[in-house]
Every structure is written in structure tokens, then in C-alpha cells.
Amino acid sequence: METSREGRNRLLNGWQLSKLYTFEVAARHQSFALAADELSLSPSAVSHRINQLEEELGIQLFVRSHRKVELTHEGKRVFWALKSSLDTLNQEILDIKNQELSGTLTVYSRPSIAQCWLVPALEDFTQRYPSISLTILTGNDNLNLQRAGIDLALYFDDAPSSQLSHHFLMDEAILPVCSPEYARRFELHSRPSQLRHCTLLHDRQAWSNDSGTDEWYSWAQQFGIELPASTGIGFDRSDLAVIAAMNHVGVAMGRKRLVQKRLERGELIAPFGDNTLKCHQHYYISTLADRQWPKIDAFISWLKALAEEAK
């Protein structure tokens, strides 16, 4: 087998495509004989093609024994990359045949947006676009969308990445919320001064990895309210602070878009009325600049319509 620097550094070219297909079938079956049956070739022809491919790439793909063949570590990597590429190509062809309003769509979202706003509305999207298969992923990191295989991301911040395409979704405002029972216990109705006796609940990653109590102190400064010395309980998700508030743990700084339905159902109340502070941050949609695909556009249009309904 060729082991020279030239062989090791030689890049893939179009001449190897048919041999790569032979390799994919052999790797999938872990057998040259079964690959030969599928390809209508002789086992020796399959073996010859694999030998040629290994020599041209400068990589040993299989370990051969008397009764079986097994992928090498390098062979497994090549097989995974080839399978992934074929899956992507097949999906592209399927999307084109179906006007690209079918297939998979992977969405990445901040956890609180997904839990409180996006996921409860997904039934409407699936009814409108039954051929699109959604995958919803959540997290607080700003991911490399292409490397992570993500088509579209929902963020809450004020500084979108310049390397992506962005669509404004909706603005946001914050206000304190708690359970009716907690409000009665601490006599909070229209008495924000009572907050100094309460446990504050907040999202420590509201718009960065260390927002701390910024939401609470921004709101308190706006309305001239004294807060307790303790920083209360911090979470890495706004919805967890809200769930704690619903269970009478304290007063959460709620994002109005995300708590509105719970306020309407009476699960939470805003004890100080509509004393909201508009955020500098907003919700926005990020996509890769080269992915102006109909199924992505359809999801963006649906999100914007959903945001309009929530006004």
C-alpha cells in the first residue's frame, strides 16, 4: 500500500466515487460477499475495488481475515463521513422533489423560550406542515450552527453574531411575578417595598453567561425599589425561576412574553400591577446565510405570525 507523503496527502477526486460506493456497501454489510450480491459483482471484483481505493487514498479501510472483514478505525471514520454525506444528499433530493416543505428541520432555542413559548404552539405548525419533521434542541450556548447541524436558532440578546443572518422576532419586558399564596403571605399587593423581606428568583444567564441579578436591579432602579441584601436563588433558565415562583419559593423576575399565559390562568400574579421594564434585549432568529430554504422560511414566517398573535 502506498505510504509516501504524496499518497497520504492525496485528496479525494471524482474517480473514486464508484469505489466509495462499493466501500459503503461492503462496510454496511461487513462482508465482501454480501456486498458483491447487492452490487451484482463477484467478491473478487469488490475486493479489487477496495484494494484500489485503499491504495489511492493511502488509508487501510479493512482488516481482512480468512472468514470476515472488519473496518479499521480509519475505515469507520470514512464510513461515518460517507454515510452522513449520502443521508444529506438523499434528504436534499427529497426536499427538492417535495418543494422542500418536507424532511427534517433542526431548531436550537434558549430553554425558556422553548419551554414557555415555542413548544406549546408546535401543534399548529405540525398541522400546517405535516411533512416537516422537527427536532428541537435547547441550550444557553451560541453554537456553530453549521457544525452542530442546526438549521435555525432562537436567541434572546442584543448582540447577534455578524456571521449569521438574523430576523427580529419580538421585544420583551420584565416584571415581578409570584404565586397568589406567596403574595398574601408577604402582603405584596401594591406594596413593592415588601420585596425586602422576600426571596428573589432570577435567571443568571438572562442574556449572557453571567447576568447575575441584572434583571432585578435594572427593574428596581427604574421604579426606585429597595431590594433585600441577599441575592436570592439564581437559575440558568428563566422558566425555572418561574416554576419556583409558582411553587411559592419567592418572587421571580418574569419575562412577560413567557409568563403571560400563566398570569391569565391565575397560576401567577403580578403583585405590583403592570410595572414592566422594557428590555434592551430582544428575541431574534438566526440562520446560516446560505440556507434560504423554503422549509426554513416557512418556520420563520410561522414564528413571526405567532409573535404577532401574542402582542
C-alpha positions as CSV (number, residue, x, y, z in Angstrom):
1,M,0.0,0.0,0.0
2,E,1.2,3.5,-0.8
3,T,2.7,5.2,2.2
4,S,4.5,8.1,0.6
5,R,3.7,11.7,1.6
6,E,2.1,12.1,-1.8
7,G,-0.2,9.2,-1.2
8,R,-1.1,10.3,2.4
9,N,-1.9,13.9,1.3
10,R,-3.8,13.0,-1.9
11,L,-7.3,14.4,-1.9
12,L,-10.5,12.6,-3.0
13,N,-11.5,13.1,-6.6
14,G,-14.3,12.1,-8.9
15,W,-12.6,8.9,-10.0
16,Q,-13.1,7.4,-6.5
17,L,-16.8,7.9,-6.3
18,S,-17.8,4.4,-7.7
19,K,-15.2,2.8,-5.5
20,L,-16.5,4.7,-2.5
21,Y,-20.0,3.4,-3.2
22,T,-18.5,-0.1,-3.3
23,F,-16.8,0.6,0.1
24,E,-20.1,1.9,1.6
25,V,-21.9,-1.3,0.7
26,A,-19.1,-3.5,1.9
27,A,-18.8,-1.5,5.2
28,R,-22.5,-1.6,5.7
29,H,-22.6,-5.4,5.3
30,Q,-19.1,-6.0,6.9
31,S,-18.8,-8.6,4.1
32,F,-17.3,-8.5,0.6
33,A,-19.5,-11.5,-0.4
34,L,-22.8,-9.7,0.6
35,A,-21.6,-6.5,-1.0
36,A,-21.0,-8.5,-4.2
37,D,-24.6,-9.8,-4.1
38,E,-26.0,-6.3,-3.7
39,L,-23.8,-4.8,-6.4
40,S,-24.1,-7.8,-8.8
41,L,-20.3,-8.2,-8.8
42,S,-18.0,-11.0,-7.9
43,P,-16.4,-10.9,-4.4
44,S,-13.0,-10.7,-6.1
45,A,-14.2,-7.6,-8.0
46,V,-15.3,-6.0,-4.8
47,S,-12.0,-6.8,-3.1
48,H,-10.1,-5.4,-6.1
49,R,-12.0,-2.1,-5.9
50,I,-11.5,-1.8,-2.2
51,N,-7.7,-2.5,-2.6
52,Q,-7.5,0.2,-5.3
53,L,-9.4,2.7,-3.1
54,E,-7.1,2.0,-0.2
55,E,-4.0,2.4,-2.4
56,E,-5.3,5.6,-3.9
57,L,-6.3,7.1,-0.5
58,G,-3.2,5.9,1.4
59,I,-5.5,4.5,4.1
60,Q,-6.2,0.9,5.2
61,L,-10.0,0.7,5.4
62,F,-10.5,-3.0,6.3
63,V,-8.7,-5.7,8.3
64,R,-9.1,-8.9,6.3
65,S,-9.1,-12.4,7.9
66,H,-9.9,-15.8,6.4
67,R,-13.7,-15.7,7.1
68,K,-14.5,-12.0,7.6
69,V,-13.5,-8.4,7.1
70,E,-13.7,-5.6,9.7
71,L,-13.4,-1.9,9.4
72,T,-10.2,-0.3,10.8
73,H,-10.6,2.8,13.0
74,E,-9.8,4.9,9.9
75,G,-12.3,2.9,7.9
76,K,-15.0,3.6,10.5
77,R,-14.4,7.3,10.2
78,V,-14.6,7.2,6.4
79,F,-17.8,5.1,6.5
80,W,-19.4,7.5,9.0
81,A,-18.5,10.6,6.9
82,L,-19.7,8.8,3.7
83,K,-23.0,7.7,5.3
84,S,-23.6,11.2,6.6
85,S,-22.9,12.7,3.2
86,L,-25.3,10.3,1.5
87,D,-28.0,10.9,4.0
88,T,-27.7,14.7,3.5
89,L,-27.7,14.3,-0.3
90,N,-30.8,12.0,-0.2
91,Q,-32.6,14.5,2.1
92,E,-31.8,17.3,-0.3
93,I,-33.2,15.4,-3.3
94,L,-36.3,14.5,-1.3
95,D,-36.7,18.2,-0.3
96,I,-36.4,19.3,-3.9
97,K,-39.0,16.7,-5.1
98,N,-41.4,17.9,-2.4
99,Q,-40.8,21.6,-2.9
100,E,-38.5,21.5,0.1
101,L,-41.5,21.6,2.5
102,S,-40.7,18.2,3.9
103,G,-37.9,16.4,5.6
104,T,-36.1,17.4,8.8
105,L,-35.7,20.8,10.4
106,T,-33.5,21.2,13.4
107,V,-34.2,24.2,15.7
108,Y,-32.0,25.4,18.5
109,S,-33.5,27.5,21.2
110,R,-32.9,29.1,24.6
111,P,-34.5,26.7,27.0
112,S,-37.0,29.2,28.5
113,I,-38.3,30.3,25.0
114,A,-38.8,26.7,24.0
115,Q,-40.5,25.6,27.2
116,C,-42.8,28.6,27.7
117,W,-43.5,29.9,24.2
118,L,-42.4,27.7,21.3
119,V,-43.2,24.1,22.4
120,P,-46.8,24.8,23.5
121,A,-47.6,26.2,20.0
122,L,-46.0,23.4,17.9
123,E,-49.2,21.6,17.2
124,D,-50.3,24.4,14.9
125,F,-47.0,24.1,12.9
126,T,-47.3,20.3,12.6
127,Q,-50.8,20.7,11.3
128,R,-49.8,23.2,8.7
129,Y,-46.7,21.4,7.6
130,P,-47.2,17.7,8.4
131,S,-44.3,16.6,6.1
132,I,-41.7,18.6,8.0
133,S,-40.1,16.6,10.9
134,L,-39.0,18.9,13.7
135,T,-36.1,18.4,16.1
136,I,-36.0,20.9,19.0
137,L,-32.7,21.3,20.8
138,T,-32.1,23.7,23.7
139,G,-29.1,25.3,25.4
140,N,-27.6,28.6,26.6
141,D,-24.5,28.5,24.3
142,N,-24.1,30.3,21.0
143,L,-23.4,27.3,18.8
144,N,-21.8,27.0,15.4
145,L,-25.0,26.2,13.5
146,Q,-23.3,24.5,10.6
147,R,-21.0,22.3,12.7
148,A,-23.9,21.3,15.0
149,G,-26.3,20.6,12.1
150,I,-28.8,23.3,13.1
151,D,-31.0,25.0,10.6
152,L,-32.3,27.8,12.7
153,A,-31.7,29.2,16.2
154,L,-33.9,31.3,18.6
155,Y,-31.9,33.6,20.9
156,F,-32.6,36.4,23.4
157,D,-29.9,39.0,23.4
158,D,-28.9,42.4,22.0
159,A,-25.8,41.5,20.0
160,P,-26.4,39.0,17.2
161,S,-23.4,37.3,15.6
162,S,-22.3,39.2,12.5
163,Q,-21.6,35.8,10.8
164,L,-25.2,34.8,10.6
165,S,-28.5,36.1,9.0
166,H,-30.9,37.4,11.6
167,H,-34.7,38.1,11.8
168,F,-36.2,40.2,14.5
169,L,-38.9,38.2,16.3
170,M,-40.3,40.2,19.2
171,D,-39.3,42.5,22.0
172,E,-39.6,41.8,25.7
173,A,-40.4,43.4,29.1
174,I,-39.8,42.1,32.6
175,L,-41.9,42.3,35.7
176,P,-42.0,40.6,39.2
177,V,-44.4,37.6,39.4
178,C,-45.2,35.2,42.2
179,S,-48.0,32.8,43.3
180,P,-51.2,34.3,44.8
181,E,-50.3,32.4,48.1
182,Y,-46.9,34.0,48.3
183,A,-48.3,37.4,47.6
184,R,-50.8,37.0,50.5
185,R,-48.2,35.6,52.9
186,F,-45.8,38.6,52.4
187,E,-48.6,41.2,51.8
188,L,-47.2,42.2,48.4
189,H,-50.3,43.6,46.7
190,S,-49.3,47.1,45.5
191,R,-46.5,47.2,48.1
192,P,-43.2,46.7,46.3
193,S,-41.4,47.8,49.5
194,Q,-42.2,44.4,50.9
195,L,-39.8,42.8,48.5
196,R,-37.0,43.4,51.0
197,H,-38.5,40.5,53.0
198,C,-38.8,38.2,50.1
199,T,-36.6,35.6,48.3
200,L,-35.7,36.9,44.8
201,L,-35.7,34.3,42.0
202,H,-33.8,35.2,38.8
203,D,-32.1,33.9,35.6
204,R,-28.3,34.2,36.0
205,Q,-27.9,33.7,32.2
206,A,-30.7,36.0,31.1
207,W,-28.6,37.4,28.2
208,S,-25.1,36.3,28.9
209,N,-23.2,33.6,30.7
210,D,-23.2,35.7,33.9
211,S,-26.1,38.1,34.0
212,G,-26.4,37.6,37.8
213,T,-29.1,39.7,39.3
214,D,-29.0,42.3,36.5
215,E,-32.7,41.9,35.7
216,W,-33.8,42.5,39.3
217,Y,-31.5,45.5,39.8
218,S,-32.4,47.1,36.5
219,W,-36.1,46.9,37.4
220,A,-35.6,48.1,41.0
221,Q,-33.6,51.1,39.8
222,Q,-36.3,52.0,37.3
223,F,-39.0,52.1,40.0
224,G,-36.9,53.2,43.0
225,I,-37.4,49.9,44.9
226,E,-35.2,48.7,47.7
227,L,-34.2,45.0,47.3
228,P,-33.0,42.6,50.0
229,A,-29.3,42.2,50.7
230,S,-29.4,38.6,49.7
231,T,-29.2,37.8,46.0
232,G,-31.9,35.1,46.5
233,I,-31.8,32.0,44.2
234,G,-30.3,32.0,40.8
235,F,-31.0,29.7,37.9
236,D,-29.6,29.2,34.4
237,R,-33.1,29.3,32.9
238,S,-35.8,31.9,33.3
239,D,-38.6,29.3,33.3
240,L,-37.0,27.5,36.3
241,A,-37.3,30.7,38.3
242,V,-40.9,31.0,37.2
243,I,-41.6,27.4,38.2
244,A,-40.1,28.1,41.6
245,A,-42.3,31.1,42.0
246,M,-45.4,29.0,41.1
247,N,-44.4,26.7,44.0
248,H,-44.3,29.6,46.5
249,V,-40.5,29.8,46.8
250,G,-40.2,33.5,46.1
251,V,-40.8,36.3,43.6
252,A,-39.4,35.7,40.1
253,M,-38.4,38.4,37.6
254,G,-40.6,37.2,34.8
255,R,-40.4,37.9,31.1
256,K,-43.8,39.0,30.1
257,R,-43.9,37.1,26.8
258,L,-43.1,33.9,28.7
259,V,-45.3,34.3,31.7
260,Q,-48.4,35.8,30.1
261,K,-50.5,32.6,29.8
262,R,-49.7,31.7,33.4
263,L,-50.8,35.1,34.5
264,E,-54.0,34.7,32.5
265,R,-54.7,31.3,34.2
266,G,-54.0,32.7,37.7
267,E,-51.1,30.4,38.3
268,L,-49.0,33.5,38.8
269,I,-49.9,37.1,39.6
270,A,-48.1,40.4,39.1
271,P,-48.5,41.8,42.7
272,F,-47.3,45.3,41.7
273,G,-49.6,45.7,38.6
274,D,-48.2,46.3,35.2
275,N,-44.9,47.8,36.4
276,T,-42.9,46.5,33.5
277,L,-39.4,47.4,32.3
278,K,-38.7,47.1,28.6
279,C,-35.6,45.1,27.9
280,H,-32.7,46.3,25.7
281,Q,-32.6,42.7,24.6
282,H,-35.0,41.1,22.2
283,Y,-35.8,37.7,20.7
284,Y,-34.4,37.0,17.2
285,I,-34.0,34.2,14.8
286,S,-30.5,33.2,13.4
287,T,-29.9,31.2,10.3
288,L,-26.9,30.4,8.1
289,A,-26.6,32.9,5.3
290,D,-26.7,30.3,2.6
291,R,-29.7,28.4,3.9
292,Q,-32.6,30.4,2.3
293,W,-34.7,27.2,2.1
294,P,-38.5,27.1,1.8
295,K,-38.9,25.0,4.9
296,I,-36.7,27.4,6.9
297,D,-38.6,30.4,5.5
298,A,-41.9,28.6,6.4
299,F,-40.8,28.1,10.0
300,I,-39.6,31.8,10.3
301,S,-42.9,33.0,8.9
302,W,-44.9,30.9,11.3
303,L,-42.8,32.2,14.2
304,K,-43.4,35.8,13.2
305,A,-47.1,35.1,12.9
306,L,-47.1,33.5,16.4
307,A,-45.3,36.6,17.8
308,E,-47.9,38.9,16.2
309,E,-50.7,37.0,17.9
310,A,-49.1,37.3,21.3
311,K,-49.0,41.1,21.1
